[in-house]
């Protein structure tokens, strides 16, 4: 009785544990101390690092749900120490040699879909049922609530949080808390920042910068120019870099603490 189908051309570390009825295709690599649950499907072009826990029914490296995809060779790259829960799906990329990238230490919950050409950073939490469109970038330490929809090409900055059942169709700048359909920013992700050892002074500095963008008579470009003349901390420079690179426009800051 055959309980799984594993290609002899796949490169799988000897320490990997594979559950029943898993399917692993050609041109797959899986690093040490990774666990593959039952009924998992891992398609060609997938690279998985070390220490990952991939639960039942997950599908990795599946063909993009994209009319522009025509069977070209592309990649799904997954780093180390990720938890990917039941029935999540992660596509490989559209475009010859292009990549969908998942970093390290992420917690991707049940029924999450991460589409083609996405880039997910490190230490994120993506809650159950969230659907992430193609070419989305999610930076480190982001938290996304359950049943969210994220439009293609959006960018979410570090330490931002998107509340449950939200629809995001603009960029969400670093450190902000947003929610709603369509999503709006409602201040800083203060709890997340404090949990990650940001001081109250650092939080007030971040809030001061966002107030400049929302309350100042200057344009966005003028605010950025003014900030660049200051001796800015690393987290302020992160905000400036994000806003300068935004392609979909970004959610305006609203301070609901005042």
Backbone torsions as a table, in degrees:
resi	resn	phi	psi	omega
1	UNK	NA	124.5	-178.9
2	UNK	-89.8	121.7	-177.8
3	UNK	-102.5	-5.6	177.8
4	UNK	-161.4	166.4	177.6
5	UNK	-130.3	106.0	-176.5
6	UNK	-121.8	122.0	-179.2
7	UNK	-65.1	139.8	174.7
8	UNK	-71.6	-12.1	178.7
9	UNK	-91.4	-6.6	175.3
10	UNK	-76.0	145.0	178.1
11	UNK	-103.7	106.1	-173.2
12	UNK	-125.3	124.7	178.6
13	UNK	-60.9	147.7	-177.1
14	UNK	-63.7	-21.9	-178.2
15	UNK	-83.8	-7.7	-177.9
16	UNK	-67.8	134.9	176.4
17	UNK	-102.7	127.3	-176.4
18	UNK	-121.2	125.4	-179.4
19	UNK	-79.6	172.9	-177.4
20	UNK	-66.4	148.3	175.1
21	UNK	65.8	17.3	174.1
22	UNK	-73.1	149.2	176.0
23	UNK	-122.5	123.3	179.0
24	UNK	-128.4	118.4	-172.9
25	UNK	-86.8	177.8	171.9
26	UNK	-56.7	160.4	172.9
27	UNK	56.6	41.3	173.5
28	UNK	-118.5	141.1	174.6
29	UNK	-128.5	133.1	-178.6
30	UNK	-130.6	125.8	-176.5
31	UNK	-82.7	177.0	-173.1
32	UNK	-62.9	152.3	171.4
33	UNK	60.3	26.4	174.8
34	UNK	-97.1	143.6	178.5
35	UNK	-113.9	128.3	179.0
36	UNK	-111.3	119.2	-176.7
37	UNK	-77.3	179.5	-179.7
38	UNK	-68.5	146.8	176.4
39	UNK	62.8	15.7	175.0
40	UNK	-72.3	142.0	175.6
41	UNK	-120.6	123.8	-180.0
42	UNK	-121.9	111.6	-173.8
43	UNK	-86.9	166.0	-179.3
44	UNK	-57.2	149.3	-179.5
45	UNK	84.5	7.1	-179.9
46	UNK	-96.4	133.9	175.8
47	UNK	-123.2	123.0	-176.7
48	UNK	-121.6	130.8	-178.2
49	UNK	-79.0	-148.0	-173.6
50	UNK	-102.2	153.1	170.7
51	UNK	69.0	23.3	-179.9
52	UNK	-88.6	148.6	174.4
53	UNK	-117.3	108.9	-175.1
54	UNK	-113.4	112.8	-168.0
55	UNK	-88.9	176.4	-170.6
56	UNK	-55.6	137.9	171.9
57	UNK	79.0	-0.3	178.7
58	UNK	-65.3	144.4	174.4
59	UNK	-125.4	121.8	-175.3
60	UNK	-118.6	140.5	177.4
61	UNK	72.1	23.3	-179.9
62	UNK	-69.4	155.4	178.4
63	UNK	-58.5	140.8	179.2
64	UNK	-60.8	144.4	172.1
65	UNK	-88.8	75.5	-167.1
66	UNK	-151.4	123.8	179.8
67	UNK	-62.9	-19.9	-179.8
68	UNK	-81.5	-9.0	-179.8
69	UNK	-84.5	130.2	-177.7
70	UNK	-130.6	34.9	174.5
71	UNK	83.2	12.2	-179.0
72	UNK	-67.2	162.1	179.2
73	UNK	-77.0	123.3	179.8
74	UNK	-149.8	-178.2	-166.4
75	UNK	-131.0	152.9	166.0
76	UNK	-126.3	109.7	-174.1
77	UNK	-109.4	123.1	-178.7
78	UNK	-123.2	129.0	-173.6
79	UNK	-78.9	-138.4	-173.4
80	UNK	-110.5	151.8	168.0
81	UNK	60.2	33.3	175.1
82	UNK	-91.4	150.2	170.5
83	UNK	-112.5	120.0	179.1
84	UNK	-121.4	111.1	-170.7
85	UNK	-86.8	179.2	-165.9
86	UNK	-54.1	133.3	169.1
87	UNK	66.3	15.8	169.6
88	UNK	-68.7	149.8	177.5
89	UNK	-128.6	136.0	179.0
90	UNK	-132.1	121.1	-176.6
91	UNK	-85.1	152.6	165.3
92	UNK	-79.5	178.7	-168.8
93	UNK	-87.8	157.4	165.4
94	UNK	-87.7	138.8	179.4
95	UNK	105.5	133.4	-178.8
96	UNK	-56.3	121.5	177.2
97	UNK	76.1	3.4	-179.1
98	UNK	-79.7	167.8	-170.7
99	UNK	-133.7	142.7	158.0
100	UNK	-100.5	130.0	-171.1
101	UNK	-126.4	127.1	172.2
102	UNK	-115.9	126.2	-175.6
103	UNK	-78.0	-136.6	-174.3
104	UNK	-115.3	149.1	169.8
105	UNK	69.1	24.6	-179.2
106	UNK	-89.1	150.7	176.1
107	UNK	-116.8	103.2	-177.1
108	UNK	-108.2	114.4	-168.8
109	UNK	-88.6	-174.3	-171.8
110	UNK	-60.8	141.3	172.4
111	UNK	61.9	17.5	172.7
112	UNK	-71.5	140.2	171.9
113	UNK	-117.5	124.3	175.3
114	UNK	-115.0	114.8	-171.2
115	UNK	-81.6	-178.5	-175.8
116	UNK	-60.8	146.4	172.8
117	UNK	63.6	18.8	174.6
118	UNK	-78.9	154.4	173.2
119	UNK	-127.7	114.5	178.4
120	UNK	-109.2	131.2	-177.0
121	UNK	-77.8	-136.4	-175.9
122	UNK	-116.4	147.6	171.0
123	UNK	60.4	38.1	174.6
124	UNK	-93.4	161.2	171.3
125	UNK	-124.1	119.8	179.5
126	UNK	-119.7	110.6	-168.7
127	UNK	-82.9	167.2	-168.8
128	UNK	-54.2	138.7	172.9
129	UNK	80.5	-1.3	-179.6
130	UNK	-69.8	138.2	-178.7
131	UNK	-117.2	120.1	-173.8
132	UNK	-114.7	118.5	-177.5
133	UNK	-71.4	173.8	-177.0
134	UNK	-65.5	150.7	173.9
135	UNK	64.8	19.8	176.0
136	UNK	-78.3	141.9	173.8
137	UNK	-116.4	126.8	177.2
138	UNK	-122.9	119.1	-175.8
139	UNK	-81.3	179.7	-174.4
140	UNK	-62.3	149.1	171.3
141	UNK	61.7	26.3	175.5
142	UNK	-83.8	144.9	173.8
143	UNK	-119.7	129.1	179.8
144	UNK	-122.5	124.7	-179.2
145	UNK	-72.5	173.9	-176.0
146	UNK	-69.6	149.9	172.3
147	UNK	61.6	32.5	176.5
148	UNK	-86.8	153.4	171.4
149	UNK	-118.6	127.7	-178.4
150	UNK	-120.8	118.9	-175.3
151	UNK	-67.2	149.4	179.3
152	UNK	-56.9	148.2	177.6
153	UNK	72.7	2.4	177.3
154	UNK	-71.2	157.3	178.5
155	UNK	-129.2	130.0	177.2
156	UNK	-116.2	124.3	-174.2
157	UNK	-82.1	168.8	-175.2
158	UNK	-57.3	143.3	176.4
159	UNK	60.0	14.0	174.7
160	UNK	-78.7	159.7	177.0
161	UNK	-135.6	133.0	176.1
162	UNK	-113.0	120.6	-175.0
163	UNK	-70.0	161.6	-176.1
164	UNK	-58.5	146.8	175.8
165	UNK	59.7	31.2	177.8
166	UNK	-95.4	155.2	172.4
167	UNK	-119.3	119.2	-177.4
168	UNK	-109.2	121.3	177.3
169	UNK	-124.9	10.6	173.2
170	UNK	-131.4	169.2	176.2
171	UNK	-68.9	142.0	177.6
172	UNK	-109.0	107.4	-173.9
173	UNK	-65.0	164.5	-177.7
174	UNK	-57.2	146.4	169.2
175	UNK	74.5	-2.5	-174.7
176	UNK	-91.0	156.5	174.6
177	UNK	-109.9	124.0	-178.8
178	UNK	-131.3	155.6	177.4
179	UNK	-163.4	162.9	173.5
180	UNK	110.7	170.6	179.0
181	UNK	-130.9	97.3	3.4
182	UNK	-80.5	153.4	-172.8
183	UNK	-66.3	142.5	172.6
184	UNK	-129.4	151.8	178.3
185	UNK	-84.7	136.2	-178.2
186	UNK	-126.9	48.2	179.4
187	UNK	100.3	-167.9	-177.1
188	UNK	-88.1	156.1	172.3
189	UNK	-80.8	66.3	-171.0
190	UNK	-60.6	-43.7	-178.7
191	UNK	-62.3	-42.2	178.2
192	UNK	-65.0	-38.3	179.2
193	UNK	-67.6	-43.8	179.5
194	UNK	-64.9	-38.8	178.4
195	UNK	-60.9	-30.6	179.8
196	UNK	-100.8	25.9	166.9
197	UNK	69.8	25.3	168.8
198	UNK	-74.9	136.4	179.6
199	UNK	-78.3	162.6	176.7
200	UNK	-62.5	-33.6	177.9
201	UNK	-65.5	-41.5	177.4
202	UNK	-63.7	-39.7	179.0
203	UNK	-64.6	-41.2	177.7
204	UNK	-65.8	-35.9	176.8
205	UNK	-62.9	-43.2	178.6
206	UNK	-63.1	-43.7	-179.8
207	UNK	-63.3	-39.2	178.9
208	UNK	-59.9	-42.5	-179.2
209	UNK	-65.3	-45.3	179.9
210	UNK	-65.1	-32.5	176.2
211	UNK	-64.6	-33.4	176.7
212	UNK	-60.6	-41.2	-179.4
213	UNK	-70.3	-34.3	-174.3
214	UNK	-91.1	-31.8	-172.2
215	UNK	-109.9	-15.2	-175.2
216	UNK	-73.6	148.5	173.9
217	UNK	-73.9	-8.9	-178.7
218	UNK	-79.9	157.0	173.9
219	UNK	-73.6	168.7	177.5
220	UNK	-57.3	-46.0	-179.5
221	UNK	-60.8	-40.5	179.6
222	UNK	-67.4	-38.8	177.4
223	UNK	-62.4	-44.0	178.6
224	UNK	-62.2	-43.1	179.3
225	UNK	-60.9	-41.6	178.8
226	UNK	-65.2	-41.0	179.7
227	UNK	-64.1	-36.0	-178.5
228	UNK	-68.2	-18.0	176.6
229	UNK	-83.1	-12.8	178.9
230	UNK	-87.7	164.3	170.7
231	UNK	-88.9	95.9	-169.7
232	UNK	-93.7	147.4	174.0
233	UNK	-73.8	170.9	-177.9
234	UNK	-62.0	-39.9	-177.6
235	UNK	-72.6	-28.2	174.8
236	UNK	-70.4	-40.7	176.8
237	UNK	-62.5	-33.0	177.2
238	UNK	-63.1	-41.4	177.8
239	UNK	-63.8	-46.6	-179.3
240	UNK	-60.4	-46.4	179.6
241	UNK	-59.8	-43.3	-178.3
242	UNK	-62.7	-49.0	-175.8
243	UNK	-66.5	-38.5	177.7
244	UNK	-62.6	-32.6	-175.0
245	UNK	-94.3	-2.2	-175.7
246	UNK	-64.2	130.1	-179.1
247	UNK	-107.3	-20.3	-177.1
248	UNK	-106.9	12.9	-169.2
249	UNK	69.1	161.3	-174.2
250	UNK	-129.6	157.4	-180.0
251	UNK	-64.8	130.2	176.6
252	UNK	-70.2	150.5	-177.5
253	UNK	-81.1	134.7	171.6
254	UNK	-128.2	128.3	-179.8
255	UNK	-97.6	103.8	-178.6
256	UNK	-87.5	9.3	179.1
257	UNK	-93.2	-3.9	-178.8
258	UNK	-115.7	NA	NA
